[in-house]
């Protein structure tokens, strides 16, 4: 059986504050430039993930990870919360509700979305294709 050896490219804790999304984008831009076809999609998703983690978290630092598995990058954001974390799911936007579009947007801009909730913790991951190395193109 083949075991995938993940290559963790980034693991950083961000202060649970409005500036966290901007700092996350800076980190991700540095490590993902040239690895993905559309850096703007991945930066938008990172902003949404971190903003949601700060908004719905308990004030503790937010963890941002970027890991490479074979031909994909997985961006994961983890936060802790004081209540049971059971509302993390994408839903269709509704014109009467101005919020709640983040996970729907993430699902549309990425190749995959995984949500993991347990008491007092949520991890949301999004998957992006990695560009082939220049020798393989």
C-alpha positions in Angstrom: 0.0 0.0 0.0 1.3 3.5 -1.0 1.4 6.0 1.9 1.2 9.6 0.9 3.9 11.7 2.5 2.4 15.1 3.0 4.6 18.1 2.6 3.5 20.8 5.1 4.5 24.1 3.5 3.1 26.4 6.2 1.8 26.2 9.7 1.2 29.5 11.5 -0.9 30.7 14.4 -2.6 34.0 13.8 -4.0 36.3 16.4 -7.8 36.2 16.5 -8.2 39.7 15.2 -9.5 41.5 12.0 -5.9 41.8 10.7 -5.6 37.9 10.7 -7.0 37.5 7.2 -4.6 40.0 5.7 -1.6 38.3 7.4 -2.8 34.9 6.2 -2.9 36.2 2.6 0.6 37.5 2.9 1.9 34.1 4.2 0.0 32.1 1.6 1.0 34.3 -1.3 4.7 33.8 -0.4 4.5 30.1 -0.4 1.9 29.4 -3.2 3.2 31.8 -5.9 4.0 29.6 -8.9 2.4 26.5 -7.3 -1.2 27.2 -8.3 -2.8 28.4 -11.5 -5.0 31.0 -9.9 -3.5 32.6 -6.8 -6.5 34.9 -6.5 -8.8 32.0 -5.8 -6.6 30.6 -3.1 -6.2 34.1 -1.5 -10.0 34.7 -1.5 -10.5 31.3 0.1 -7.9 31.9 2.7 -9.5 35.3 3.6 -12.9 33.6 3.9 -11.6 30.8 6.0 -9.6 33.0 8.4 -12.4 35.6 8.7 -14.9 32.9 9.6 -12.5 31.3 12.1 -12.0 34.7 13.8 -15.7 35.6 13.7 -17.0 32.2 15.1 -14.0 31.4 17.4 -13.5 32.1 21.1 -10.7 34.6 20.7 -7.9 32.0 20.8 -5.3 32.1 18.0 -6.4 30.6 14.6 -4.1 28.0 13.0 -3.5 28.2 9.3 -1.9 25.2 7.5 -1.0 24.7 3.8 -0.1 21.1 2.9 0.8 19.5 -0.4 -0.5 16.0 -1.1 0.5 14.8 -4.5 -1.0 17.1 -7.1 -3.0 19.3 -4.7 -2.6 21.9 -2.0 -4.9 21.7 1.0 -5.5 25.0 2.9 -6.8 24.3 6.4 -7.9 26.8 9.1 -8.6 25.6 12.7 -10.3 27.6 15.5 -11.7 26.8 18.9 -15.1 27.9 20.2 -16.8 28.0 23.5 -20.0 26.3 22.2 -20.5 23.2 20.2 -19.3 23.8 16.7 -22.0 22.3 14.5 -23.1 25.1 12.1 -20.1 24.9 9.7 -21.6 23.9 6.3 -22.0 25.6 2.9 -25.5 26.7 2.1 -27.1 28.5 -0.9 -27.0 32.3 -0.4 -30.4 33.9 0.0 -31.2 37.5 -1.1 -32.8 38.3 2.3 -29.7 37.3 4.3 -26.6 39.4 3.7 -24.3 36.9 5.5 -23.6 33.2 5.2 -22.0 33.1 1.8 -18.4 32.2 2.9 -18.5 28.4 2.8 -20.6 28.5 -0.4 -18.0 30.7 -2.0 -15.1 28.5 -0.8 -16.8 25.4 -2.3 -17.2 27.2 -5.6 -13.6 28.5 -5.8 -11.8 25.3 -4.8 -11.8 21.7 -6.0 -13.0 20.4 -2.7 -14.2 21.4 0.8 -13.9 19.4 4.0 -15.5 20.4 7.3 -14.5 18.7 10.6 -16.3 19.8 13.7 -16.1 18.4 17.2 -16.9 19.9 20.6 -15.2 23.3 20.8 -13.1 23.0 17.6 -13.7 23.4 13.8 -11.3 22.7 11.0 -12.2 23.7 7.4 -10.0 22.6 4.5 -10.1 23.6 0.8 -8.3 21.8 -2.0 -6.5 23.4 -5.0 -4.7 21.8 -7.9 -0.9 22.3 -8.1 0.7 23.3 -11.4 2.8 20.6 -13.0 6.6 21.3 -12.8 8.0 23.0 -15.9 9.7 19.8 -17.0 6.3 18.0 -17.1 4.4 20.6 -19.1 
